[in-house]
Amino acid sequence: MSSATDTATTGTPATFKPKKSVALSGVTAGNTALCTVGRTGNDLHYRGYDILDIAEVCEFEEIAYLLVHGKLPVQAELNGYKAKLRSLRGLPASVKAALEALPAGAHPMDVMRTGVSVMGCVLSEKDDHNTPGARDIADRLMASLGSMLLYWYHWSHNGRAIDVETDDDSIGGHFLHLLHGEKP
């Protein structure tokens, strides 16, 4: 019986008792080797590593390598990975043109989504998304999302096209360099 019916027949509204939401507590949403959440409480593990252990000693690019390649890199692999990411920071002219068309009031997530959509059209992917191809896509996105966001920001707020290719060692350093216009 609905509360409207209760009110109509008895003259008093039914008492509403909200249920405690348990959302997906205890429900397996899927199996993955990438991450486990809350296996033993409020913990988070990436590829078997407790995030609290690796967050103190690893750089972002090391964690990215772990997630994309399945293992923590040795120094030579990390150096090569950082060089690869540096080489992927640039944006095609058509992506820049699309970003320039977006208003200053656009939400940053909408800006990045639009940039990714245009990039996906102009830098075509193979039909077969094998593991190496999927890794290349992930690397391109990691390397270029900051470039997209900050190119749009400087264009839409200051009318200034910026050079998005820097020689900064890290994605974080690259982002700060583009944001402030100088090396961090």
C-alpha positions as CSV (number, residue, x, y, z in Angstrom):
1,M,0.0,0.0,0.0
2,S,1.5,3.4,-1.0
3,S,1.8,6.2,1.5
4,A,-0.6,8.2,-0.7
5,T,-3.2,5.4,-0.2
6,D,-2.4,5.3,3.6
7,T,-2.9,9.0,3.9
8,A,-6.2,8.8,1.9
9,T,-7.7,5.9,3.9
10,T,-6.4,6.5,7.4
11,G,-5.8,10.3,7.4
12,T,-2.2,9.8,8.6
13,P,0.8,9.4,6.4
14,A,2.6,6.1,6.6
15,T,5.8,6.2,8.5
16,F,8.8,6.0,6.1
17,K,11.6,3.7,7.2
18,P,14.6,4.0,4.9
19,K,16.6,0.8,4.5
20,K,20.3,0.8,5.2
21,S,22.0,0.8,1.8
22,V,24.6,-1.9,1.4
23,A,25.2,-1.1,-2.2
24,L,27.5,-3.7,-3.7
25,S,28.9,-4.8,-0.3
26,G,30.0,-8.4,-0.6
27,V,29.1,-8.6,-4.3
28,T,31.8,-9.6,-6.8
29,A,31.5,-7.1,-9.6
30,G,34.2,-8.8,-11.7
31,N,37.6,-10.5,-11.5
32,T,40.7,-8.6,-12.5
33,A,44.4,-8.9,-11.9
34,L,44.8,-5.1,-11.8
35,C,43.3,-4.2,-8.5
36,T,41.6,-5.5,-5.4
37,V,39.7,-3.2,-3.1
38,G,38.6,-4.1,0.4
39,R,39.7,-7.7,0.4
40,T,40.7,-7.4,4.1
41,G,38.9,-4.1,5.1
42,N,39.7,-0.8,3.5
43,D,42.8,-1.9,1.6
44,L,43.8,-1.3,-2.0
45,H,46.2,-3.5,-4.0
46,Y,47.5,-3.0,-7.5
47,R,48.7,-6.2,-9.1
48,G,49.3,-7.7,-5.6
49,Y,51.1,-4.7,-4.1
50,D,49.6,-2.8,-1.2
51,I,49.2,0.8,-2.3
52,L,50.4,2.0,1.1
53,D,53.7,0.2,0.5
54,I,54.4,1.4,-3.1
55,A,53.0,4.9,-2.8
56,E,55.9,5.9,-0.6
57,V,58.6,4.6,-2.8
58,C,57.4,4.6,-6.4
59,E,56.8,7.4,-8.9
60,F,53.6,7.7,-10.9
61,E,55.2,6.2,-14.0
62,E,56.3,3.1,-12.1
63,I,52.8,2.5,-10.9
64,A,51.5,3.1,-14.5
65,Y,54.0,0.6,-15.8
66,L,52.9,-1.9,-13.2
67,L,49.3,-1.5,-14.2
68,V,49.9,-1.6,-17.9
69,H,52.7,-4.2,-18.1
70,G,52.0,-6.3,-15.0
71,K,55.2,-5.8,-13.1
72,L,57.2,-3.0,-11.5
73,P,59.9,-1.9,-13.9
74,V,63.7,-2.1,-13.4
75,Q,65.5,1.2,-13.9
76,A,66.2,0.6,-17.6
77,E,62.6,-0.2,-18.3
78,L,61.4,2.9,-16.3
79,N,63.8,5.1,-18.2
80,G,62.6,3.7,-21.5
81,Y,58.9,4.0,-20.5
82,K,59.4,7.7,-19.4
83,A,61.1,8.4,-22.8
84,K,58.1,6.8,-24.6
85,L,55.6,8.8,-22.6
86,R,57.6,12.0,-23.3
87,S,57.4,11.3,-27.1
88,L,53.6,10.9,-26.9
89,R,52.8,14.3,-25.3
90,G,52.2,16.2,-28.5
91,L,48.7,16.9,-30.0
92,P,47.8,16.7,-33.7
93,A,46.6,20.1,-35.2
94,S,43.1,18.8,-35.5
95,V,42.9,18.0,-31.8
96,K,44.2,21.5,-31.0
97,A,41.6,23.0,-33.3
98,A,38.8,21.0,-31.6
99,L,40.0,22.1,-28.2
100,E,40.1,25.7,-29.3
101,A,36.4,25.5,-30.3
102,L,35.4,24.6,-26.7
103,P,34.1,27.3,-24.4
104,A,36.0,28.4,-21.3
105,G,33.1,27.2,-19.2
106,A,33.3,23.6,-20.4
107,H,33.8,21.0,-17.7
108,P,37.4,19.6,-17.8
109,M,36.1,16.0,-18.1
110,D,34.1,17.1,-21.2
111,V,37.2,18.7,-22.6
112,M,39.3,15.6,-22.2
113,R,36.6,13.3,-23.5
114,T,36.3,15.5,-26.6
115,G,40.1,15.6,-27.1
116,V,40.2,11.8,-26.8
117,S,37.4,11.4,-29.3
118,V,39.1,13.6,-31.9
119,M,42.4,12.0,-31.3
120,G,40.8,8.5,-31.8
121,C,39.6,9.7,-35.2
122,V,42.8,11.2,-36.4
123,L,45.2,8.7,-35.0
124,S,43.5,5.5,-36.1
125,E,43.9,2.4,-34.1
126,K,44.1,-1.2,-35.5
127,D,40.9,-3.2,-35.5
128,D,42.7,-5.8,-33.4
129,H,43.2,-4.5,-29.9
130,N,45.8,-7.0,-29.0
131,T,47.8,-6.5,-25.7
132,P,50.6,-4.5,-27.2
133,G,48.1,-2.3,-29.1
134,A,46.0,-1.8,-26.0
135,R,49.2,-0.8,-24.0
136,D,50.1,1.7,-26.7
137,I,46.6,3.3,-26.4
138,A,46.9,3.5,-22.6
139,D,50.3,5.1,-22.9
140,R,49.1,7.7,-25.5
141,L,46.2,8.6,-23.2
142,M,48.4,8.9,-20.1
143,A,50.9,11.1,-22.0
144,S,48.4,13.4,-23.8
145,L,45.5,14.0,-21.4
146,G,47.4,16.7,-19.5
147,S,48.4,18.3,-22.7
148,M,44.8,18.3,-23.9
149,L,43.5,19.9,-20.7
150,L,46.1,22.6,-20.4
151,Y,46.2,23.5,-24.1
152,W,42.4,24.1,-23.9
153,Y,42.8,26.0,-20.6
154,H,45.4,28.4,-21.8
155,W,43.5,28.9,-25.1
156,S,40.1,29.4,-23.6
157,H,41.1,31.5,-20.7
158,N,44.1,33.5,-22.1
159,G,43.7,33.2,-25.9
160,R,47.2,31.6,-25.9
161,A,48.3,28.5,-27.8
162,I,51.0,26.7,-25.8
163,D,53.6,24.3,-26.8
164,V,52.6,21.0,-25.2
165,E,55.8,19.1,-25.8
166,T,58.2,19.5,-22.9
167,D,61.3,17.5,-21.8
168,D,60.1,17.1,-18.2
169,D,61.0,13.7,-16.8
170,S,57.5,12.9,-15.4
171,I,53.9,13.4,-16.3
172,G,53.4,15.4,-13.1
173,G,56.3,17.7,-14.0
174,H,55.0,18.0,-17.5
175,F,51.5,19.0,-16.1
176,L,53.0,21.6,-13.7
177,H,55.2,23.0,-16.5
178,L,52.3,23.5,-18.8
179,L,50.1,24.9,-16.0
180,H,52.6,27.5,-14.8
181,G,54.7,28.0,-18.0
182,E,58.0,27.0,-16.3
183,K,59.7,23.9,-15.1
184,P,58.6,22.9,-11.6
